[in-house]
């Protein structure tokens, strides 16, 4: 897994939390 991919996942998770 590349660092960029991991960052994308983190952003996606943060975005989900923000929407909740």
C-alpha positions as CSV (number, residue, x, y, z in Angstrom):
1,X,0.0,0.0,0.0
2,X,1.4,3.4,-1.0
3,X,1.5,6.3,1.3
4,X,-0.8,8.3,-1.0
5,X,-3.4,5.5,-0.8
6,X,-3.3,5.4,3.0
7,X,-3.7,9.2,3.1
8,X,-6.8,8.9,0.9
9,X,-8.3,6.3,3.2
10,X,-7.7,8.6,6.2
11,X,-9.3,11.5,4.4
12,X,-12.3,9.4,3.4
13,X,-12.7,8.2,7.0
14,X,-12.5,11.8,8.3
15,X,-15.0,12.9,5.7
16,X,-17.4,10.2,6.8
17,X,-17.1,11.3,10.5
18,X,-17.7,14.9,9.5
19,X,-20.9,14.0,7.6
20,X,-22.3,12.0,10.6
